[in-house]
Amino acid sequence: MLQSISGTYENGIVQLTEIPLNVRSSKVIVTFLDSIDTNPMNQFITLGMFSGTRQSTAEDFKIAEFQGDLDDSLD
């Protein structure tokens, strides 16, 4: 099972924000992000964040919005 856990890297040490569930030993892949922004208001997706060849629009966000899962039996 794959798990993604955020954390920080500083002076050669990776600090996870939580303990992985049911993992005693495992290989990992660490991805370094551009910078650490501790302001929670800057940690949301914003228009144009994943622009590629064009900027994201409000319609893109409507398309990507989660509409529920028909198979989760939570109706």
Summary of the structure (lengths in Angstrom):
residues: 75
radius of gyration: 17.2
end to end distance: 26.8
largest distance: 48.2
contacts: 72
relative contact order: 0.10
helix: 13%
strand: 11%
